[in-house]
Amino acid sequence: MADIAIKVIIRADQMGQTEVLCKRLSDIGLHVDTTMPEIGVIFGHGDAGILADVAKAEGVISAEAEGGVVLAPMPKDTPK
């Protein structure tokens, strides 16, 4: 499967346990990129097949694939 970006929202009662959660999620296969413990969010990436397991992990409210944005090419007469 494809490697995707994943956003994980953690439970309020787990906000002081970011390191423990990152280890738990890493064991599932999530490669943690950024943590924002103050707001309870962990960003990472991994195989699309782990998304359901990440979402069911202890201490997790939800996990979802992050979407990307693709912009149309700029017209040639647009100033840079």
N, CA, C and O atoms as a Maestro MAE file, in Angstrom:
{
 s_m_m2io_version
 :::
 2.0.0
}

f_m_ct {
 s_m_title
 :::
 protein
 m_atom[320] {
  # First column is atom index #
  i_m_mmod_type
  r_m_x_coord
  r_m_y_coord
  r_m_z_coord
  i_m_residue_number
  s_m_chain_name
  s_m_pdb_residue_name
  s_m_pdb_atom_name
  i_m_atomic_number
  :::
  1 25 0.837 -1.196 0.000 1 A "MET " " N  " 7
  2 3 0.000 0.000 0.000 1 A "MET " " CA " 6
  3 2 0.876 1.251 0.000 1 A "MET " " C  " 6
  4 15 2.094 1.190 0.164 1 A "MET " " O  " 8
  5 25 0.217 2.367 -0.188 2 A "ALA " " N  " 7
  6 3 0.923 3.648 -0.296 2 A "ALA " " CA " 6
  7 2 1.239 4.241 1.077 2 A "ALA " " C  " 6
  8 15 0.521 4.025 2.053 2 A "ALA " " O  " 8
  9 25 2.324 4.987 1.117 3 A "ASP " " N  " 7
  10 3 2.698 5.735 2.314 3 A "ASP " " CA " 6
  11 2 1.842 6.993 2.349 3 A "ASP " " C  " 6
  12 15 1.803 7.748 1.377 3 A "ASP " " O  " 8
  13 25 1.150 7.225 3.478 4 A "ILE " " N  " 7
  14 3 0.278 8.387 3.607 4 A "ILE " " CA " 6
  15 2 0.631 9.185 4.855 4 A "ILE " " C  " 6
  16 15 1.217 8.660 5.801 4 A "ILE " " O  " 8
  17 25 0.261 10.466 4.839 5 A "ALA " " N  " 7
  18 3 0.394 11.314 6.025 5 A "ALA " " CA " 6
  19 2 -0.823 11.061 6.908 5 A "ALA " " C  " 6
  20 15 -1.945 10.956 6.412 5 A "ALA " " O  " 8
  21 25 -0.600 10.963 8.224 6 A "ILE " " N  " 7
  22 3 -1.667 10.642 9.169 6 A "ILE " " CA " 6
  23 2 -1.669 11.653 10.305 6 A "ILE " " C  " 6
  24 15 -0.625 11.992 10.863 6 A "ILE " " O  " 8
  25 25 -2.882 12.133 10.639 7 A "LYS " " N  " 7
  26 3 -3.063 13.034 11.786 7 A "LYS " " CA " 6
  27 2 -3.794 12.246 12.869 7 A "LYS " " C  " 6
  28 15 -4.838 11.648 12.609 7 A "LYS " " O  " 8
  29 25 -3.243 12.247 14.084 8 A "VAL " " N  " 7
  30 3 -3.813 11.509 15.202 8 A "VAL " " CA " 6
  31 2 -4.243 12.499 16.279 8 A "VAL " " C  " 6
  32 15 -3.455 13.342 16.707 8 A "VAL " " O  " 8
  33 25 -5.495 12.393 16.713 9 A "ILE " " N  " 7
  34 3 -6.007 13.213 17.816 9 A "ILE " " CA " 6
  35 2 -6.033 12.328 19.055 9 A "ILE " " C  " 6
  36 15 -6.609 11.240 19.034 9 A "ILE " " O  " 8
  37 25 -5.406 12.796 20.139 10 A "ILE " " N  " 7
  38 3 -5.344 11.982 21.350 10 A "ILE " " CA " 6
  39 2 -6.369 12.448 22.379 10 A "ILE " " C  " 6
  40 15 -6.803 13.599 22.380 10 A "ILE " " O  " 8
  41 25 -6.738 11.522 23.247 11 A "ARG " " N  " 7
  42 3 -7.718 11.827 24.295 11 A "ARG " " CA " 6
  43 2 -7.133 12.840 25.276 11 A "ARG " " C  " 6
  44 15 -5.925 12.875 25.510 11 A "ARG " " O  " 8
  45 25 -8.014 13.664 25.845 12 A "ALA " " N  " 7
  46 3 -7.584 14.711 26.788 12 A "ALA " " CA " 6
  47 2 -6.852 14.117 27.984 12 A "ALA " " C  " 6
  48 15 -5.888 14.706 28.473 12 A "ALA " " O  " 8
  49 25 -7.294 12.963 28.459 13 A "ASP " " N  " 7
  50 3 -6.648 12.361 29.630 13 A "ASP " " CA " 6
  51 2 -5.288 11.742 29.306 13 A "ASP " " C  " 6
  52 15 -4.594 11.272 30.208 13 A "ASP " " O  " 8
  53 25 -4.901 11.737 28.032 14 A "GLN " " N  " 7
  54 3 -3.614 11.190 27.602 14 A "GLN " " CA " 6
  55 2 -2.632 12.274 27.170 14 A "GLN " " C  " 6
  56 15 -1.535 11.959 26.710 14 A "GLN " " O  " 8
  57 25 -3.005 13.544 27.309 15 A "MET " " N  " 7
  58 3 -2.181 14.634 26.780 15 A "MET " " CA " 6
  59 2 -0.806 14.709 27.422 15 A "MET " " C  " 6
  60 15 0.127 15.205 26.789 15 A "MET " " O  " 8
  61 25 -0.643 14.246 28.629 16 A "GLY " " N  " 7
  62 3 0.668 14.242 29.275 16 A "GLY " " CA " 6
  63 2 1.475 12.999 28.959 16 A "GLY " " C  " 6
  64 15 2.578 12.824 29.477 16 A "GLY " " O  " 8
  65 25 0.936 12.139 28.116 17 A "GLN " " N  " 7
  66 3 1.563 10.855 27.803 17 A "GLN " " CA " 6
  67 2 2.012 10.765 26.343 17 A "GLN " " C  " 6
  68 15 2.000 9.684 25.754 17 A "GLN " " O  " 8
  69 25 2.404 11.888 25.766 18 A "THR " " N  " 7
  70 3 2.740 11.923 24.348 18 A "THR " " CA " 6
  71 2 3.838 10.925 23.988 18 A "THR " " C  " 6
  72 15 3.733 10.242 22.969 18 A "THR " " O  " 8
  73 25 4.883 10.829 24.800 19 A "GLU " " N  " 7
  74 3 5.986 9.912 24.489 19 A "GLU " " CA " 6
  75 2 5.511 8.464 24.492 19 A "GLU " " C  " 6
  76 15 5.902 7.678 23.629 19 A "GLU " " O  " 8
  77 25 4.670 8.111 25.459 20 A "VAL " " N  " 7
  78 3 4.134 6.751 25.545 20 A "VAL " " CA " 6
  79 2 3.271 6.461 24.322 20 A "VAL " " C  " 6
  80 15 3.364 5.386 23.730 20 A "VAL " " O  " 8
  81 25 2.430 7.424 23.947 21 A "LEU " " N  " 7
  82 3 1.577 7.246 22.778 21 A "LEU " " CA " 6
  83 2 2.401 7.126 21.498 21 A "LEU " " C  " 6
  84 15 2.098 6.292 20.645 21 A "LEU " " O  " 8
  85 25 3.428 7.942 21.360 22 A "CYS " " N  " 7
  86 3 4.285 7.873 20.171 22 A "CYS " " CA " 6
  87 2 4.930 6.491 20.065 22 A "CYS " " C  " 6
  88 15 5.025 5.939 18.969 22 A "CYS " " O  " 8
  89 25 5.368 5.935 21.172 23 A "LYS " " N  " 7
  90 3 5.959 4.589 21.178 23 A "LYS " " CA " 6
  91 2 4.912 3.570 20.769 23 A "LYS " " C  " 6
  92 15 5.193 2.693 19.951 23 A "LYS " " O  " 8
  93 25 3.708 3.668 21.322 24 A "ARG " " N  " 7
  94 3 2.622 2.741 20.995 24 A "ARG " " CA " 6
  95 2 2.298 2.814 19.498 24 A "ARG " " C  " 6
  96 15 2.129 1.787 18.839 24 A "ARG " " O  " 8
  97 25 2.214 4.029 18.978 25 A "LEU " " N  " 7
  98 3 1.890 4.211 17.558 25 A "LEU " " CA " 6
  99 2 3.045 3.756 16.656 25 A "LEU " " C  " 6
  100 15 2.820 3.220 15.571 25 A "LEU " " O  " 8
  101 25 4.272 3.974 17.111 26 A "SER " " N  " 7
  102 3 5.441 3.504 16.352 26 A "SER " " CA " 6
  103 2 5.444 1.987 16.256 26 A "SER " " C  " 6
  104 15 5.805 1.428 15.220 26 A "SER " " O  " 8
  105 25 5.043 1.321 17.334 27 A "ASP " " N  " 7
  106 3 4.970 -0.139 17.325 27 A "ASP " " CA " 6
  107 2 3.955 -0.639 16.294 27 A "ASP " " C  " 6
  108 15 4.108 -1.729 15.743 27 A "ASP " " O  " 8
  109 25 2.921 0.162 16.037 28 A "ILE " " N  " 7
  110 3 1.913 -0.188 15.030 28 A "ILE " " CA " 6
  111 2 2.462 0.042 13.621 28 A "ILE " " C  " 6
  112 15 2.044 -0.623 12.673 28 A "ILE " " O  " 8
  113 25 3.399 0.984 13.486 29 A "GLY " " N  " 7
  114 3 3.979 1.266 12.175 29 A "GLY " " CA " 6
  115 2 3.944 2.730 11.773 29 A "GLY " " C  " 6
  116 15 4.342 3.079 10.662 29 A "GLY " " O  " 8
  117 25 3.464 3.601 12.679 30 A "LEU " " N  " 7
  118 3 3.442 5.034 12.377 30 A "LEU " " CA " 6
  119 2 4.834 5.615 12.594 30 A "LEU " " C  " 6
  120 15 5.456 5.388 13.632 30 A "LEU " " O  " 8
  121 25 5.314 6.360 11.613 31 A "HIS " " N  " 7
  122 3 6.578 7.094 11.745 31 A "HIS " " CA " 6
  123 2 6.201 8.506 12.173 31 A "HIS " " C  " 6
  124 15 5.679 9.282 11.372 31 A "HIS " " O  " 8
  125 25 6.463 8.839 13.432 32 A "VAL " " N  " 7
  126 3 6.055 10.128 13.991 32 A "VAL " " CA " 6
  127 2 6.951 11.226 13.429 32 A "VAL " " C  " 6
  128 15 8.178 11.144 13.488 32 A "VAL " " O  " 8
  129 25 6.305 12.261 12.880 33 A "ASP " " N  " 7
  130 3 7.028 13.408 12.333 33 A "ASP " " CA " 6
  131 2 7.019 14.581 13.298 33 A "ASP " " C  " 6
  132 15 8.062 15.184 13.551 33 A "ASP " " O  " 8
  133 25 5.854 14.911 13.838 34 A "THR " " N  " 7
  134 3 5.689 16.082 14.704 34 A "THR " " CA " 6
  135 2 4.680 15.771 15.789 34 A "THR " " C  " 6
  136 15 3.674 15.106 15.544 34 A "THR " " O  " 8
  137 25 4.953 16.255 16.991 35 A "THR " " N  " 7
  138 3 3.971 16.144 18.064 35 A "THR " " CA " 6
  139 2 3.602 17.540 18.531 35 A "THR " " C  " 6
  140 15 4.445 18.436 18.582 35 A "THR " " O  " 8
  141 25 2.348 17.709 18.868 36 A "MET " " N  " 7
  142 3 1.859 18.967 19.427 36 A "MET " " CA " 6
  143 2 1.099 18.611 20.709 36 A "MET " " C  " 6
  144 15 -0.131 18.633 20.738 36 A "MET " " O  " 8
  145 25 1.854 18.280 21.776 37 A "PRO " " N  " 7
  146 3 1.222 17.803 23.007 37 A "PRO " " CA " 6
  147 2 0.287 18.822 23.652 37 A "PRO " " C  " 6
  148 15 -0.648 18.452 24.362 37 A "PRO " " O  " 8
  149 25 0.542 20.099 23.405 38 A "GLU " " N  " 7
  150 3 -0.295 21.137 24.005 38 A "GLU " " CA " 6
  151 2 -1.734 21.070 23.506 38 A "GLU " " C  " 6
  152 15 -2.663 21.441 24.224 38 A "GLU " " O  " 8
  153 25 -1.917 20.597 22.278 39 A "ILE " " N  " 7
  154 3 -3.267 20.527 21.713 39 A "ILE " " CA " 6
  155 2 -3.704 19.089 21.427 39 A "ILE " " C  " 6
  156 15 -4.799 18.865 20.911 39 A "ILE " " O  " 8
  157 25 -2.855 18.116 21.761 40 A "GLY " " N  " 7
  158 3 -3.222 16.721 21.633 40 A "GLY " " CA " 6
  159 2 -3.233 16.171 20.224 40 A "GLY " " C  " 6
  160 15 -4.132 15.413 19.859 40 A "GLY " " O  " 8
  161 25 -2.229 16.549 19.417 41 A "VAL " " N  " 7
  162 3 -2.160 16.078 18.033 41 A "VAL " " CA " 6
  163 2 -0.771 15.498 17.757 41 A "VAL " " C  " 6
  164 15 0.250 16.039 18.182 41 A "VAL " " O  " 8
  165 25 -0.772 14.382 17.034 42 A "ILE " " N  " 7
  166 3 0.465 13.759 16.575 42 A "ILE " " CA " 6
  167 2 0.366 13.627 15.060 42 A "ILE " " C  " 6
  168 15 -0.631 13.126 14.541 42 A "ILE " " O  " 8
  169 25 1.387 14.070 14.360 43 A "PHE " " N  " 7
  170 3 1.436 13.944 12.902 43 A "PHE " " CA " 6
  171 2 2.518 12.934 12.554 43 A "PHE " " C  " 6
  172 15 3.596 12.930 13.148 43 A "PHE " " O  " 8
  173 25 2.218 12.084 11.590 44 A "GLY " " N  " 7
  174 3 3.191 11.104 11.159 44 A "GLY " " CA " 6
  175 2 2.838 10.587 9.785 44 A "GLY " " C  " 6
  176 15 1.985 11.140 9.089 44 A "GLY " " O  " 8
  177 25 3.506 9.518 9.408 45 A "HIS " " N  " 7
  178 3 3.216 8.880 8.126 45 A "HIS " " CA " 6
  179 2 3.458 7.391 8.250 45 A "HIS " " C  " 6
  180 15 4.177 6.925 9.135 45 A "HIS " " O  " 8
  181 25 2.844 6.663 7.348 46 A "GLY " " N  " 7
  182 3 3.012 5.222 7.340 46 A "GLY " " CA " 6
  183 2 2.175 4.600 6.247 46 A "GLY " " C  " 6
  184 15 1.494 5.292 5.490 46 A "GLY " " O  " 8
  185 25 2.235 3.300 6.177 47 A "ASP " " N  " 7
  186 3 1.476 2.556 5.194 47 A "ASP " " CA " 6
  187 2 -0.021 2.781 5.429 47 A "ASP " " C  " 6
  188 15 -0.475 2.803 6.574 47 A "ASP " " O  " 8
  189 25 -0.775 2.944 4.364 48 A "ALA " " N  " 7
  190 3 -2.211 3.198 4.478 48 A "ALA " " CA " 6
  191 2 -2.926 2.089 5.252 48 A "ALA " " C  " 6
  192 15 -3.972 2.336 5.852 48 A "ALA " " O  " 8
  193 25 -2.382 0.884 5.246 49 A "GLY " " N  " 7
  194 3 -2.996 -0.240 5.934 49 A "GLY " " CA " 6
  195 2 -2.997 -0.141 7.449 49 A "GLY " " C  " 6
  196 15 -3.717 -0.894 8.105 49 A "GLY " " O  " 8
  197 25 -2.208 0.768 8.030 50 A "ILE " " N  " 7
  198 3 -2.162 0.887 9.494 50 A "ILE " " CA " 6
  199 2 -3.197 1.861 10.036 50 A "ILE " " C  " 6
  200 15 -3.378 1.944 11.251 50 A "ILE " " O  " 8
  201 25 -3.875 2.596 9.175 51 A "LEU " " N  " 7
  202 3 -4.774 3.666 9.617 51 A "LEU " " CA " 6
  203 2 -5.826 3.164 10.610 51 A "LEU " " C  " 6
  204 15 -6.051 3.807 11.635 51 A "LEU " " O  " 8
  205 25 -6.465 2.048 10.332 52 A "ALA " " N  " 7
  206 3 -7.499 1.521 11.233 52 A "ALA " " CA " 6
  207 2 -6.905 1.132 12.583 52 A "ALA " " C  " 6
  208 15 -7.524 1.376 13.619 52 A "ALA " " O  " 8
  209 25 -5.714 0.529 12.589 53 A "ASP " " N  " 7
  210 3 -5.075 0.141 13.846 53 A "ASP " " CA " 6
  211 2 -4.660 1.362 14.661 53 A "ASP " " C  " 6
  212 15 -4.776 1.356 15.887 53 A "ASP " " O  " 8
  213 25 -4.182 2.396 13.999 54 A "VAL " " N  " 7
  214 3 -3.814 3.632 14.687 54 A "VAL " " CA " 6
  215 2 -5.060 4.249 15.332 54 A "VAL " " C  " 6
  216 15 -5.012 4.706 16.474 54 A "VAL " " O  " 8
  217 25 -6.163 4.259 14.600 55 A "ALA " " N  " 7
  218 3 -7.407 4.843 15.114 55 A "ALA " " CA " 6
  219 2 -7.934 4.089 16.332 55 A "ALA " " C  " 6
  220 15 -8.591 4.682 17.188 55 A "ALA " " O  " 8
  221 25 -7.654 2.787 16.419 56 A "LYS " " N  " 7
  222 3 -8.143 1.966 17.531 56 A "LYS " " CA " 6
  223 2 -7.165 1.903 18.699 56 A "LYS " " C  " 6
  224 15 -7.478 1.300 19.726 56 A "LYS " " O  " 8
  225 25 -5.995 2.508 18.565 57 A "ALA " " N  " 7
  226 3 -4.984 2.430 19.613 57 A "ALA " " CA " 6
  227 2 -5.475 3.095 20.895 57 A "ALA " " C  " 6
  228 15 -6.227 4.069 20.857 57 A "ALA " " O  " 8
  229 25 -5.041 2.559 22.017 58 A "GLU " " N  " 7
  230 3 -5.409 3.109 23.321 58 A "GLU " " CA " 6
  231 2 -4.942 4.560 23.427 58 A "GLU " " C  " 6
  232 15 -3.787 4.866 23.132 58 A "GLU " " O  " 8
  233 25 -5.834 5.446 23.845 59 A "GLY " " N  " 7
  234 3 -5.513 6.854 24.013 59 A "GLY " " CA " 6
  235 2 -5.797 7.723 22.803 59 A "GLY " " C  " 6
  236 15 -5.587 8.935 22.845 59 A "GLY " " O  " 8
  237 25 -6.275 7.112 21.720 60 A "VAL " " N  " 7
  238 3 -6.519 7.845 20.477 60 A "VAL " " CA " 6
  239 2 -8.016 8.086 20.298 60 A "VAL " " C  " 6
  240 15 -8.819 7.162 20.427 60 A "VAL " " O  " 8
  241 25 -8.384 9.322 20.004 61 A "ILE " " N  " 7
  242 3 -9.774 9.645 19.665 61 A "ILE " " CA " 6
  243 2 -10.029 9.309 18.206 61 A "ILE " " C  " 6
  244 15 -11.009 8.643 17.875 61 A "ILE " " O  " 8
  245 25 -9.133 9.779 17.324 62 A "SER " " N  " 7
  246 3 -9.303 9.531 15.895 62 A "SER " " CA " 6
  247 2 -7.964 9.609 15.185 62 A "SER " " C  " 6
  248 15 -7.000 10.198 15.672 62 A "SER " " O  " 8
  249 25 -7.946 8.987 14.009 63 A "ALA " " N  " 7
  250 3 -6.782 9.059 13.124 63 A "ALA " " CA " 6
  251 2 -7.322 9.151 11.715 63 A "ALA " " C  " 6
  252 15 -8.219 8.402 11.329 63 A "ALA " " O  " 8
  253 25 -6.772 10.072 10.953 64 A "GLU " " N  " 7
  254 3 -7.247 10.233 9.577 64 A "GLU " " CA " 6
  255 2 -6.096 10.582 8.655 64 A "GLU " " C  " 6
  256 15 -5.093 11.170 9.061 64 A "GLU " " O  " 8
  257 25 -6.273 10.200 7.400 65 A "ALA " " N  " 7
  258 3 -5.280 10.527 6.384 65 A "ALA " " CA " 6
  259 2 -5.354 12.019 6.098 65 A "ALA " " C  " 6
  260 15 -6.436 12.593 5.973 65 A "ALA " " O  " 8
  261 25 -4.200 12.623 6.000 66 A "GLU " " N  " 7
  262 3 -4.122 14.037 5.665 66 A "GLU " " CA " 6
  263 2 -4.191 14.187 4.156 66 A "GLU " " C  " 6
  264 15 -3.532 13.450 3.422 66 A "GLU " " O  " 8
  265 25 -4.975 15.122 3.702 67 A "GLY " " N  " 7
  266 3 -5.077 15.377 2.262 67 A "GLY " " CA " 6
  267 2 -4.014 16.362 1.815 67 A "GLY " " C  " 6
  268 15 -3.440 17.093 2.622 67 A "GLY " " O  " 8
  269 25 -3.768 16.366 0.543 68 A "GLY " " N  " 7
  270 3 -2.821 17.304 -0.030 68 A "GLY " " CA " 6
  271 2 -3.549 18.313 -0.898 68 A "GLY " " C  " 6
  272 15 -4.714 18.120 -1.245 68 A "GLY " " O  " 8
  273 25 -2.879 19.358 -1.237 69 A "VAL " " N  " 7
  274 3 -3.450 20.392 -2.092 69 A "VAL " " CA " 6
  275 2 -2.551 20.539 -3.312 69 A "VAL " " C  " 6
  276 15 -1.331 20.656 -3.193 69 A "VAL " " O  " 8
  277 25 -3.167 20.531 -4.470 70 A "VAL " " N  " 7
  278 3 -2.418 20.731 -5.713 70 A "VAL " " CA " 6
  279 2 -2.983 21.976 -6.381 70 A "VAL " " C  " 6
  280 15 -4.175 22.045 -6.680 70 A "VAL " " O  " 8
  281 25 -2.130 22.945 -6.610 71 A "LEU " " N  " 7
  282 3 -2.544 24.179 -7.259 71 A "LEU " " CA " 6
  283 2 -2.320 24.094 -8.761 71 A "LEU " " C  " 6
  284 15 -1.394 23.436 -9.235 71 A "LEU " " O  " 8
  285 25 -3.177 24.766 -9.485 72 A "ALA " " N  " 7
  286 3 -3.024 24.829 -10.939 72 A "ALA " " CA " 6
  287 2 -1.773 25.655 -11.265 72 A "ALA " " C  " 6
  288 15 -1.373 26.513 -10.478 72 A "ALA " " O  " 8
  289 25 -1.170 25.399 -12.405 73 A "PRO " " N  " 7
  290 3 -0.003 26.198 -12.795 73 A "PRO " " CA " 6
  291 2 -0.364 27.675 -12.923 73 A "PRO " " C  " 6
  292 15 -1.473 28.024 -13.327 73 A "PRO " " O  " 8
  293 25 0.572 28.518 -12.579 74 A "MET " " N  " 7
  294 3 0.369 29.965 -12.696 74 A "MET " " CA " 6
  295 2 0.431 30.355 -14.175 74 A "MET " " C  " 6
  296 15 1.218 29.799 -14.941 74 A "MET " " O  " 8
  297 25 -0.413 31.322 -14.567 75 A "PRO " " N  " 7
  298 3 -0.316 31.814 -15.954 75 A "PRO " " CA " 6
  299 2 1.065 32.421 -16.174 75 A "PRO " " C  " 6
  300 15 1.668 32.965 -15.249 75 A "PRO " " O  " 8
  301 25 1.559 32.323 -17.403 76 A "LYS " " N  " 7
  302 3 2.898 32.808 -17.717 76 A "LYS " " CA " 6
  303 2 3.045 34.309 -17.527 76 A "LYS " " C  " 6
  304 15 4.152 34.796 -17.300 76 A "LYS " " O  " 8
  305 25 1.946 35.051 -17.617 77 A "ASP " " N  " 7
  306 3 2.043 36.517 -17.464 77 A "ASP " " CA " 6
  307 2 1.892 36.997 -16.023 77 A "ASP " " C  " 6
  308 15 1.826 38.202 -15.781 77 A "ASP " " O  " 8
  309 25 1.834 36.065 -15.054 78 A "THR " " N  " 7
  310 3 1.732 36.437 -13.645 78 A "THR " " CA " 6
  311 2 3.113 36.854 -13.149 78 A "THR " " C  " 6
  312 15 4.082 36.111 -13.303 78 A "THR " " O  " 8
  313 25 3.204 38.067 -12.540 79 A "PRO " " N  " 7
  314 3 4.500 38.511 -12.008 79 A "PRO " " CA " 6
  315 2 4.963 37.605 -10.870 79 A "PRO " " C  " 6
  316 15 4.160 37.086 -10.095 79 A "PRO " " O  " 8
  317 25 6.263 37.434 -10.796 80 A "LYS " " N  " 7
  318 3 6.845 36.587 -9.737 80 A "LYS " " CA " 6
  319 2 7.387 37.417 -8.630 80 A "LYS " " C  " 6
  320 15 7.913 36.879 -7.656 80 A "LYS " " O  " 8
  :::
 }
 m_bond[319] {
  # First column is bond index #
  i_m_from
  i_m_to
  i_m_order
  :::
  1 1 2 1
  2 2 3 1
  3 3 4 2
  4 3 5 1
  5 5 6 1
  6 6 7 1
  7 7 8 2
  8 7 9 1
  9 9 10 1
  10 10 11 1
  11 11 12 2
  12 11 13 1
  13 13 14 1
  14 14 15 1
  15 15 16 2
  16 15 17 1
  17 17 18 1
  18 18 19 1
  19 19 20 2
  20 19 21 1
  21 21 22 1
  22 22 23 1
  23 23 24 2
  24 23 25 1
  25 25 26 1
  26 26 27 1
  27 27 28 2
  28 27 29 1
  29 29 30 1
  30 30 31 1
  31 31 32 2
  32 31 33 1
  33 33 34 1
  34 34 35 1
  35 35 36 2
  36 35 37 1
  37 37 38 1
  38 38 39 1
  39 39 40 2
  40 39 41 1
  41 41 42 1
  42 42 43 1
  43 43 44 2
  44 43 45 1
  45 45 46 1
  46 46 47 1
  47 47 48 2
  48 47 49 1
  49 49 50 1
  50 50 51 1
  51 51 52 2
  52 51 53 1
  53 53 54 1
  54 54 55 1
  55 55 56 2
  56 55 57 1
  57 57 58 1
  58 58 59 1
  59 59 60 2
  60 59 61 1
  61 61 62 1
  62 62 63 1
  63 63 64 2
  64 63 65 1
  65 65 66 1
  66 66 67 1
  67 67 68 2
  68 67 69 1
  69 69 70 1
  70 70 71 1
  71 71 72 2
  72 71 73 1
  73 73 74 1
  74 74 75 1
  75 75 76 2
  76 75 77 1
  77 77 78 1
  78 78 79 1
  79 79 80 2
  80 79 81 1
  81 81 82 1
  82 82 83 1
  83 83 84 2
  84 83 85 1
  85 85 86 1
  86 86 87 1
  87 87 88 2
  88 87 89 1
  89 89 90 1
  90 90 91 1
  91 91 92 2
  92 91 93 1
  93 93 94 1
  94 94 95 1
  95 95 96 2
  96 95 97 1
  97 97 98 1
  98 98 99 1
  99 99 100 2
  100 99 101 1
  101 101 102 1
  102 102 103 1
  103 103 104 2
  104 103 105 1
  105 105 106 1
  106 106 107 1
  107 107 108 2
  108 107 109 1
  109 109 110 1
  110 110 111 1
  111 111 112 2
  112 111 113 1
  113 113 114 1
  114 114 115 1
  115 115 116 2
  116 115 117 1
  117 117 118 1
  118 118 119 1
  119 119 120 2
  120 119 121 1
  121 121 122 1
  122 122 123 1
  123 123 124 2
  124 123 125 1
  125 125 126 1
  126 126 127 1
  127 127 128 2
  128 127 129 1
  129 129 130 1
  130 130 131 1
  131 131 132 2
  132 131 133 1
  133 133 134 1
  134 134 135 1
  135 135 136 2
  136 135 137 1
  137 137 138 1
  138 138 139 1
  139 139 140 2
  140 139 141 1
  141 141 142 1
  142 142 143 1
  143 143 144 2
  144 143 145 1
  145 145 146 1
  146 146 147 1
  147 147 148 2
  148 147 149 1
  149 149 150 1
  150 150 151 1
  151 151 152 2
  152 151 153 1
  153 153 154 1
  154 154 155 1
  155 155 156 2
  156 155 157 1
  157 157 158 1
  158 158 159 1
  159 159 160 2
  160 159 161 1
  161 161 162 1
  162 162 163 1
  163 163 164 2
  164 163 165 1
  165 165 166 1
  166 166 167 1
  167 167 168 2
  168 167 169 1
  169 169 170 1
  170 170 171 1
  171 171 172 2
  172 171 173 1
  173 173 174 1
  174 174 175 1
  175 175 176 2
  176 175 177 1
  177 177 178 1
  178 178 179 1
  179 179 180 2
  180 179 181 1
  181 181 182 1
  182 182 183 1
  183 183 184 2
  184 183 185 1
  185 185 186 1
  186 186 187 1
  187 187 188 2
  188 187 189 1
  189 189 190 1
  190 190 191 1
  191 191 192 2
  192 191 193 1
  193 193 194 1
  194 194 195 1
  195 195 196 2
  196 195 197 1
  197 197 198 1
  198 198 199 1
  199 199 200 2
  200 199 201 1
  201 201 202 1
  202 202 203 1
  203 203 204 2
  204 203 205 1
  205 205 206 1
  206 206 207 1
  207 207 208 2
  208 207 209 1
  209 209 210 1
  210 210 211 1
  211 211 212 2
  212 211 213 1
  213 213 214 1
  214 214 215 1
  215 215 216 2
  216 215 217 1
  217 217 218 1
  218 218 219 1
  219 219 220 2
  220 219 221 1
  221 221 222 1
  222 222 223 1
  223 223 224 2
  224 223 225 1
  225 225 226 1
  226 226 227 1
  227 227 228 2
  228 227 229 1
  229 229 230 1
  230 230 231 1
  231 231 232 2
  232 231 233 1
  233 233 234 1
  234 234 235 1
  235 235 236 2
  236 235 237 1
  237 237 238 1
  238 238 239 1
  239 239 240 2
  240 239 241 1
  241 241 242 1
  242 242 243 1
  243 243 244 2
  244 243 245 1
  245 245 246 1
  246 246 247 1
  247 247 248 2
  248 247 249 1
  249 249 250 1
  250 250 251 1
  251 251 252 2
  252 251 253 1
  253 253 254 1
  254 254 255 1
  255 255 256 2
  256 255 257 1
  257 257 258 1
  258 258 259 1
  259 259 260 2
  260 259 261 1
  261 261 262 1
  262 262 263 1
  263 263 264 2
  264 263 265 1
  265 265 266 1
  266 266 267 1
  267 267 268 2
  268 267 269 1
  269 269 270 1
  270 270 271 1
  271 271 272 2
  272 271 273 1
  273 273 274 1
  274 274 275 1
  275 275 276 2
  276 275 277 1
  277 277 278 1
  278 278 279 1
  279 279 280 2
  280 279 281 1
  281 281 282 1
  282 282 283 1
  283 283 284 2
  284 283 285 1
  285 285 286 1
  286 286 287 1
  287 287 288 2
  288 287 289 1
  289 289 290 1
  290 290 291 1
  291 291 292 2
  292 291 293 1
  293 293 294 1
  294 294 295 1
  295 295 296 2
  296 295 297 1
  297 297 298 1
  298 298 299 1
  299 299 300 2
  300 299 301 1
  301 301 302 1
  302 302 303 1
  303 303 304 2
  304 303 305 1
  305 305 306 1
  306 306 307 1
  307 307 308 2
  308 307 309 1
  309 309 310 1
  310 310 311 1
  311 311 312 2
  312 311 313 1
  313 313 314 1
  314 314 315 1
  315 315 316 2
  316 315 317 1
  317 317 318 1
  318 318 319 1
  319 319 320 2
  :::
 }
}
